[in-house]
Amino acid sequence: MIDRFLNSRWFKPLVFVLALLPFAGIVIDALTGGLAAEPIKDITHRTGDWGLRLLLLTLAITPLRRLTGWGKLLRVRRMLGLYTFFYIGLHFTTWLVLDHLFAWDEIVKDIVKRPYITVGFTGFLLLIPLAVTSTDAMIRRLGGRWRQLHRAVYAIAVLGVLHFLWSVKADWREPLLYGAVLAVLLVARLPVVATRLDGLRKHIRAN
């Protein structure tokens, strides 16, 4: 049943709509007064949270495919990656425009002096070339270099978790949870673990 759904014409449009819902929720709350007491901070947090969640979900596609054999999950990996860039771009733009009002002196000072902003800004810069080279034409043009370039996503994910962790003043449970998920996803990419996942899938399907 799941294989049939993943092969259906509705799978990609459904993922597209689901990934857009958090943005729609932010817009609706902004228009109806549903944001928190500090609306700019609320938008910043929500866009950042969803950017990191979608980044981890994108990284989860390959291990999940290995474990389940659902190869059609790869159909939405690029889309989820671009949505990651969309939300993190909104996160950065909110901080740049609404929070700092293009006050460049303050912006540069924050990037240099606040470690959580330094790592967050670095992660965003690294994400830009991945988004730019996500088209089929760029994949063909870059050839093998494309895969090497896109390995930067692992560093971006680490920087994203550090950015979240260092920005939290009290309750570290959520960023630590994201860090644990990222650690599992990175371990799952080790060749020996990937081989075991493939073997486990074959064992499950044989039984």
C-alpha positions in Angstrom: 0.0 0.0 0.0 2.8 2.4 0.9 4.7 1.6 -2.3 1.6 2.3 -4.3 1.1 5.7 -2.6 4.8 6.6 -3.1 4.4 5.8 -6.8 1.1 7.8 -7.1 0.9 11.2 -8.7 -0.4 12.6 -5.4 2.8 11.9 -3.4 4.9 14.9 -4.5 2.0 17.4 -4.4 1.0 16.3 -0.9 4.6 16.7 0.4 4.8 20.1 -1.3 1.6 21.2 0.5 2.6 19.8 3.8 5.9 21.5 3.7 4.2 24.8 2.9 1.8 24.6 5.8 4.1 26.0 8.5 4.7 29.1 6.3 1.0 29.5 5.8 0.5 29.2 9.5 3.0 32.0 10.2 1.3 34.3 7.5 -2.2 33.6 9.0 -1.0 34.3 12.5 0.7 37.5 11.4 -2.5 38.7 9.7 -4.8 37.8 12.5 -2.8 38.7 15.5 -2.0 35.1 16.4 1.8 35.6 16.9 3.4 35.6 20.3 3.9 38.7 22.4 7.2 39.3 20.6 6.1 38.7 17.0 9.5 39.2 15.3 11.1 36.7 17.7 8.2 34.3 17.2 8.7 34.4 13.4 12.4 34.0 13.8 12.0 31.0 16.0 9.4 29.3 13.9 11.2 29.7 10.6 14.4 28.5 12.1 12.7 25.5 13.7 11.1 24.4 10.5 14.3 24.9 8.5 16.2 22.6 10.9 13.4 20.0 11.0 13.2 19.9 7.2 17.0 19.6 6.9 16.9 16.6 9.3 14.0 15.1 7.3 16.0 15.5 4.1 19.0 13.8 5.6 16.7 11.0 6.8 15.6 10.1 3.3 18.6 7.9 2.4 18.7 5.8 5.6 15.0 5.4 5.5 15.2 4.2 1.9 17.9 1.7 2.8 15.9 0.4 5.7 12.5 0.1 3.9 13.4 -0.2 0.3 11.1 2.7 -0.6 13.2 4.1 -3.4 10.5 6.5 -4.4 11.2 8.6 -1.3 14.1 10.1 -3.4 11.4 11.8 -5.5 10.9 14.4 -2.7 14.5 14.7 -1.4 15.3 17.7 -3.6 12.0 19.4 -2.8 12.6 19.0 0.9 16.1 20.4 0.5 14.8 23.5 -1.3 12.1 24.0 1.4 14.9 23.8 3.9 16.6 26.7 2.1 13.3 28.5 1.9 12.7 28.4 5.7 16.2 29.1 6.7 16.3 32.0 4.2 13.1 33.4 5.8 14.8 32.9 9.2 17.8 34.9 8.1 15.8 37.6 6.3 13.6 38.1 9.4 16.7 38.6 11.5 18.3 40.9 8.9 15.2 43.0 8.0 12.7 42.9 10.8 15.1 42.5 13.7 18.0 44.7 12.6 16.3 46.9 9.9 19.5 46.7 7.7 21.6 48.2 10.5 24.8 46.8 8.9 27.1 47.9 11.8 25.0 46.0 14.3 24.6 43.0 11.9 28.4 42.7 11.4 29.0 43.1 15.2 26.4 40.3 15.9 28.0 38.0 13.4 31.5 38.5 14.8 30.8 38.6 18.5 27.9 36.2 19.0 29.0 32.5 18.4 25.5 31.3 17.8 25.0 33.9 15.1 28.4 33.2 13.6 27.7 29.5 13.1 24.2 30.2 11.9 25.4 32.7 9.3 28.1 30.3 8.2 25.6 27.5 7.8 23.3 29.8 5.7 26.2 30.8 3.5 27.1 27.1 2.9 23.5 26.3 2.1 23.3 28.9 -0.8 25.5 27.0 -3.3 23.6 23.8 -2.6 20.3 25.5 -3.4 21.8 27.1 -6.5 23.1 23.8 -7.8 20.0 21.8 -7.2 18.7 21.9 -10.8 19.2 19.0 -13.2 21.3 21.3 -15.5 23.7 22.1 -12.7 23.9 18.4 -11.7 24.9 17.5 -15.2 27.3 20.4 -15.5 29.1 19.7 -12.2 29.2 15.9 -12.7 31.0 14.2 -9.8 31.8 17.5 -8.2 28.1 18.0 -7.5 28.1 15.1 -5.0 31.3 16.4 -3.3 29.7 19.9 -3.0 26.5 18.6 -1.5 28.3 16.7 1.2 28.5 20.1 2.8 25.0 19.4 4.0 26.4 17.4 6.9 28.4 20.4 8.1 25.4 22.6 7.6 23.3 20.3 9.8 25.9 20.4 12.6 26.1 24.2 12.4 22.3 24.4 12.5 22.1 22.3 15.7 24.9 24.3 17.3 23.2 27.5 16.3 20.0 26.4 18.0 21.7 25.0 21.1 23.8 28.1 21.7 20.9 30.4 21.1 18.8 28.8 23.9 19.3 30.3 27.3 17.5 27.8 29.6 15.6 24.8 28.1 18.1 22.7 26.0 15.9 19.7 25.6 14.7 20.5 22.0 18.1 21.4 20.5 19.6 18.3 22.2 16.9 16.2 20.7 17.7 17.5 17.3 21.3 16.9 18.0 20.6 13.2 18.9 18.5 12.8 15.7 21.4 14.2 13.6 23.9 11.9 15.3 21.8 8.9 14.4 21.4 10.1 10.8 25.2 10.6 10.5 26.0 7.2 12.0 23.5 5.6 9.6 25.6 7.0 6.7 28.8 5.1 7.8 29.5 2.4 5.3 29.3 -0.4 7.8 26.0 0.8 9.2 24.6 1.4 5.7 25.5 -2.2 4.8 23.7 -3.5 7.9 20.6 -1.5 7.0 20.6 -3.0 3.6 20.9 -6.5 5.1 18.2 -5.8 7.6 15.8 -4.7 4.8 16.5 -7.9 2.9 16.0 -10.0 6.0 12.6 -8.3 6.8 11.4 -8.7 3.2 12.5 -12.3 3.1 10.4 -13.0 6.2 
